[in-house]
């Protein structure tokens, strides 16, 4: 029997923001497990990032992002709320399943994303 402690995940993750053309905008560090919208709100308050957000609760759909990370290409389980908001705003078809492929083309809402790994976040230019 092993008495070694389980490996802990990283305490922080690297976030790189780019526009949809891939032009770098900003790099930041976030606590692992934090919500992406919380990081975005702080960067916006500092005047460092211009991603729009309104409710931070997952219902308005203004914090639309696209992501790439080491786990891209794997199945992703959207919450029913995130899926419904993305459908309502026309970012997913009405028949979209909760399970999507986690890739750059998959729309996400920053308020539903946990920063569990280093992320490349594509945002809309204003």
C-alpha atoms as an extended CHARMM CRD file, in Angstrom:
* protein
*
       126  EXT
         1         1  UNK       CA              0.0000000000        0.0000000000        0.0000000000  PROA      1               0.0000000000
         2         2  UNK       CA              1.3270000000        3.4120000000       -0.9840000000  PROA      2               0.0000000000
         3         3  UNK       CA              1.4520000000        6.1570000000        1.6120000000  PROA      3               0.0000000000
         4         4  UNK       CA              2.3440000000        8.8790000000       -0.8670000000  PROA      4               0.0000000000
         5         5  UNK       CA             -0.0070000000       11.8450000000       -0.8510000000  PROA      5               0.0000000000
         6         6  UNK       CA             -1.9980000000       12.3700000000       -4.0560000000  PROA      6               0.0000000000
         7         7  UNK       CA             -0.4560000000       14.9020000000       -6.3990000000  PROA      7               0.0000000000
         8         8  UNK       CA             -1.9240000000       18.3380000000       -5.9750000000  PROA      8               0.0000000000
         9         9  UNK       CA             -2.9540000000       20.2760000000       -9.0470000000  PROA      9               0.0000000000
        10        10  UNK       CA             -1.4250000000       23.6140000000       -9.8790000000  PROA      10              0.0000000000
        11        11  UNK       CA             -2.1910000000       26.4910000000       -7.5210000000  PROA      11              0.0000000000
        12        12  UNK       CA             -2.4540000000       28.8940000000      -10.4480000000  PROA      12              0.0000000000
        13        13  UNK       CA             -3.1400000000       28.6960000000      -14.1720000000  PROA      13              0.0000000000
        14        14  UNK       CA             -1.9210000000       30.8250000000      -17.0610000000  PROA      14              0.0000000000
        15        15  UNK       CA             -4.6070000000       32.6610000000      -19.0250000000  PROA      15              0.0000000000
        16        16  UNK       CA             -3.7890000000       34.1270000000      -22.4170000000  PROA      16              0.0000000000
        17        17  UNK       CA             -6.4050000000       36.3220000000      -24.0790000000  PROA      17              0.0000000000
        18        18  UNK       CA             -6.4970000000       36.8500000000      -27.8400000000  PROA      18              0.0000000000
        19        19  UNK       CA             -8.9030000000       38.3450000000      -30.3380000000  PROA      19              0.0000000000
        20        20  UNK       CA            -10.7260000000       35.9890000000      -32.7280000000  PROA      20              0.0000000000
        21        21  UNK       CA             -7.9190000000       36.4620000000      -35.2710000000  PROA      21              0.0000000000
        22        22  UNK       CA             -5.4640000000       35.0840000000      -32.7140000000  PROA      22              0.0000000000
        23        23  UNK       CA             -3.7390000000       38.4040000000      -32.0120000000  PROA      23              0.0000000000
        24        24  UNK       CA             -2.4940000000       38.3720000000      -28.3990000000  PROA      24              0.0000000000
        25        25  UNK       CA             -4.2010000000       40.8590000000      -26.1080000000  PROA      25              0.0000000000
        26        26  UNK       CA             -3.1580000000       40.0410000000      -22.5580000000  PROA      26              0.0000000000
        27        27  UNK       CA             -1.7080000000       37.3570000000      -20.2930000000  PROA      27              0.0000000000
        28        28  UNK       CA             -2.7740000000       36.8500000000      -16.6940000000  PROA      28              0.0000000000
        29        29  UNK       CA             -2.4600000000       34.3870000000      -13.8360000000  PROA      29              0.0000000000
        30        30  UNK       CA             -5.5430000000       33.0530000000      -12.0640000000  PROA      30              0.0000000000
        31        31  UNK       CA             -6.0810000000       30.8150000000       -9.0460000000  PROA      31              0.0000000000
        32        32  UNK       CA             -6.7750000000       27.2720000000      -10.2030000000  PROA      32              0.0000000000
        33        33  UNK       CA            -10.4850000000       26.5240000000       -9.9400000000  PROA      33              0.0000000000
        34        34  UNK       CA            -11.5980000000       30.1450000000      -10.1490000000  PROA      34              0.0000000000
        35        35  UNK       CA            -14.4120000000       31.1680000000      -12.4740000000  PROA      35              0.0000000000
        36        36  UNK       CA            -13.1830000000       32.7830000000      -15.6600000000  PROA      36              0.0000000000
        37        37  UNK       CA            -15.7720000000       35.5740000000      -15.3310000000  PROA      37              0.0000000000
        38        38  UNK       CA            -14.3030000000       36.6000000000      -11.9580000000  PROA      38              0.0000000000
        39        39  UNK       CA            -10.8850000000       37.0250000000      -13.5620000000  PROA      39              0.0000000000
        40        40  UNK       CA            -12.4360000000       38.8760000000      -16.5230000000  PROA      40              0.0000000000
        41        41  UNK       CA            -14.3390000000       41.2720000000      -14.2450000000  PROA      41              0.0000000000
        42        42  UNK       CA            -11.1780000000       42.1880000000      -12.3580000000  PROA      42              0.0000000000
        43        43  UNK       CA             -9.1880000000       42.7060000000      -15.5720000000  PROA      43              0.0000000000
        44        44  UNK       CA            -12.0390000000       44.8360000000      -16.9770000000  PROA      44              0.0000000000
        45        45  UNK       CA            -12.1690000000       46.9480000000      -13.8020000000  PROA      45              0.0000000000
        46        46  UNK       CA             -8.4180000000       47.5250000000      -14.1580000000  PROA      46              0.0000000000
        47        47  UNK       CA             -8.9490000000       48.6150000000      -17.7770000000  PROA      47              0.0000000000
        48        48  UNK       CA             -6.7900000000       45.7600000000      -19.0720000000  PROA      48              0.0000000000
        49        49  UNK       CA             -9.4940000000       43.7820000000      -20.9310000000  PROA      49              0.0000000000
        50        50  UNK       CA            -12.6240000000       44.8010000000      -22.8290000000  PROA      50              0.0000000000
        51        51  UNK       CA            -14.6760000000       41.5870000000      -22.7250000000  PROA      51              0.0000000000
        52        52  UNK       CA            -18.3080000000       42.4700000000      -22.0990000000  PROA      52              0.0000000000
        53        53  UNK       CA            -20.1500000000       40.9410000000      -19.1620000000  PROA      53              0.0000000000
        54        54  UNK       CA            -23.3520000000       41.8680000000      -17.4230000000  PROA      54              0.0000000000
        55        55  UNK       CA            -24.8680000000       39.4120000000      -14.9650000000  PROA      55              0.0000000000
        56        56  UNK       CA            -21.9650000000       37.0180000000      -14.1050000000  PROA      56              0.0000000000
        57        57  UNK       CA            -24.6660000000       34.4640000000      -13.2890000000  PROA      57              0.0000000000
        58        58  UNK       CA            -24.8450000000       32.6350000000      -16.6110000000  PROA      58              0.0000000000
        59        59  UNK       CA            -28.1310000000       33.9820000000      -17.9060000000  PROA      59              0.0000000000
        60        60  UNK       CA            -27.4570000000       37.0240000000      -20.1220000000  PROA      60              0.0000000000
        61        61  UNK       CA            -25.0210000000       35.5490000000      -22.6540000000  PROA      61              0.0000000000
        62        62  UNK       CA            -22.7730000000       38.6120000000      -23.0190000000  PROA      62              0.0000000000
        63        63  UNK       CA            -19.5470000000       36.9430000000      -21.8340000000  PROA      63              0.0000000000
        64        64  UNK       CA            -19.1660000000       34.7460000000      -24.9200000000  PROA      64              0.0000000000
        65        65  UNK       CA            -15.6870000000       33.2570000000      -25.3750000000  PROA      65              0.0000000000
        66        66  UNK       CA            -13.9880000000       30.4540000000      -27.2820000000  PROA      66              0.0000000000
        67        67  UNK       CA            -11.2550000000       28.3850000000      -25.6100000000  PROA      67              0.0000000000
        68        68  UNK       CA             -8.2430000000       26.2420000000      -26.3570000000  PROA      68              0.0000000000
        69        69  UNK       CA             -6.3060000000       24.2180000000      -23.8040000000  PROA      69              0.0000000000
        70        70  UNK       CA             -4.4190000000       20.9470000000      -23.3420000000  PROA      70              0.0000000000
        71        71  UNK       CA             -7.7000000000       18.9920000000      -23.0790000000  PROA      71              0.0000000000
        72        72  UNK       CA             -9.2080000000       20.4470000000      -26.2630000000  PROA      72              0.0000000000
        73        73  UNK       CA            -10.8740000000       17.9010000000      -28.5210000000  PROA      73              0.0000000000
        74        74  UNK       CA            -12.4150000000       15.9000000000      -25.6910000000  PROA      74              0.0000000000
        75        75  UNK       CA            -16.1360000000       15.7120000000      -24.8360000000  PROA      75              0.0000000000
        76        76  UNK       CA            -17.4020000000       18.6180000000      -22.7590000000  PROA      76              0.0000000000
        77        77  UNK       CA            -20.5600000000       18.6020000000      -20.6610000000  PROA      77              0.0000000000
        78        78  UNK       CA            -22.3600000000       21.9570000000      -20.7350000000  PROA      78              0.0000000000
        79        79  UNK       CA            -24.7590000000       22.7640000000      -17.9460000000  PROA      79              0.0000000000
        80        80  UNK       CA            -28.4000000000       22.9850000000      -19.0470000000  PROA      80              0.0000000000
        81        81  UNK       CA            -28.3520000000       26.7260000000      -18.2750000000  PROA      81              0.0000000000
        82        82  UNK       CA            -25.2590000000       27.4240000000      -20.3950000000  PROA      82              0.0000000000
        83        83  UNK       CA            -26.6430000000       25.3520000000      -23.2790000000  PROA      83              0.0000000000
        84        84  UNK       CA            -30.0100000000       27.1360000000      -23.1380000000  PROA      84              0.0000000000
        85        85  UNK       CA            -28.4210000000       30.6040000000      -23.0770000000  PROA      85              0.0000000000
        86        86  UNK       CA            -26.1580000000       29.7140000000      -26.0280000000  PROA      86              0.0000000000
        87        87  UNK       CA            -29.1760000000       28.3870000000      -27.9630000000  PROA      87              0.0000000000
        88        88  UNK       CA            -31.2870000000       31.4460000000      -27.0960000000  PROA      88              0.0000000000
        89        89  UNK       CA            -28.5660000000       33.7490000000      -28.4520000000  PROA      89              0.0000000000
        90        90  UNK       CA            -28.0690000000       31.6700000000      -31.6150000000  PROA      90              0.0000000000
        91        91  UNK       CA            -24.5830000000       30.3780000000      -30.7490000000  PROA      91              0.0000000000
        92        92  UNK       CA            -25.7610000000       26.7450000000      -30.7210000000  PROA      92              0.0000000000
        93        93  UNK       CA            -28.5660000000       25.1310000000      -32.7430000000  PROA      93              0.0000000000
        94        94  UNK       CA            -31.8710000000       24.4810000000      -30.9410000000  PROA      94              0.0000000000
        95        95  UNK       CA            -31.2550000000       20.7140000000      -31.0710000000  PROA      95              0.0000000000
        96        96  UNK       CA            -27.7710000000       20.9610000000      -29.5040000000  PROA      96              0.0000000000
        97        97  UNK       CA            -26.9240000000       18.3300000000      -26.9050000000  PROA      97              0.0000000000
        98        98  UNK       CA            -25.4210000000       19.1160000000      -23.5190000000  PROA      98              0.0000000000
        99        99  UNK       CA            -22.3530000000       17.1440000000      -24.6120000000  PROA      99              0.0000000000
       100       100  UNK       CA            -20.2080000000       19.1040000000      -27.0600000000  PROA      100             0.0000000000
       101       101  UNK       CA            -16.6780000000       18.6750000000      -28.3400000000  PROA      101             0.0000000000
       102       102  UNK       CA            -14.3400000000       20.9520000000      -26.3950000000  PROA      102             0.0000000000
       103       103  UNK       CA            -12.6740000000       22.8840000000      -29.2160000000  PROA      103             0.0000000000
       104       104  UNK       CA            -12.0920000000       26.4750000000      -30.2830000000  PROA      104             0.0000000000
       105       105  UNK       CA            -15.3170000000       26.5660000000      -32.3150000000  PROA      105             0.0000000000
       106       106  UNK       CA            -17.4450000000       25.6050000000      -29.3110000000  PROA      106             0.0000000000
       107       107  UNK       CA            -19.0080000000       28.7390000000      -27.8020000000  PROA      107             0.0000000000
       108       108  UNK       CA            -18.7210000000       29.0900000000      -24.0270000000  PROA      108             0.0000000000
       109       109  UNK       CA            -19.8310000000       31.6190000000      -21.4500000000  PROA      109             0.0000000000
       110       110  UNK       CA            -17.0190000000       32.8720000000      -19.2140000000  PROA      110             0.0000000000
       111       111  UNK       CA            -19.3170000000       32.6510000000      -16.1880000000  PROA      111             0.0000000000
       112       112  UNK       CA            -19.6110000000       28.8660000000      -16.7040000000  PROA      112             0.0000000000
       113       113  UNK       CA            -15.8920000000       28.1820000000      -17.1900000000  PROA      113             0.0000000000
       114       114  UNK       CA            -13.6410000000       27.0900000000      -14.3220000000  PROA      114             0.0000000000
       115       115  UNK       CA             -9.9460000000       27.8300000000      -14.7440000000  PROA      115             0.0000000000
       116       116  UNK       CA             -8.6620000000       24.3180000000      -14.0970000000  PROA      116             0.0000000000
       117       117  UNK       CA             -5.8550000000       24.3770000000      -16.6980000000  PROA      117             0.0000000000
       118       118  UNK       CA             -3.8930000000       26.9100000000      -18.7240000000  PROA      118             0.0000000000
       119       119  UNK       CA             -6.2890000000       28.5130000000      -21.2190000000  PROA      119             0.0000000000
       120       120  UNK       CA             -6.1190000000       30.4490000000      -24.4590000000  PROA      120             0.0000000000
       121       121  UNK       CA             -9.2810000000       32.5700000000      -24.4720000000  PROA      121             0.0000000000
       122       122  UNK       CA            -10.5710000000       34.1190000000      -27.6860000000  PROA      122             0.0000000000
       123       123  UNK       CA            -12.7770000000       37.1710000000      -27.2090000000  PROA      123             0.0000000000
       124       124  UNK       CA            -14.6750000000       39.4840000000      -29.5610000000  PROA      124             0.0000000000
       125       125  UNK       CA            -13.1140000000       42.8420000000      -30.3490000000  PROA      125             0.0000000000
       126       126  UNK       CA            -15.2910000000       45.7890000000      -29.4750000000  PROA      126             0.0000000000
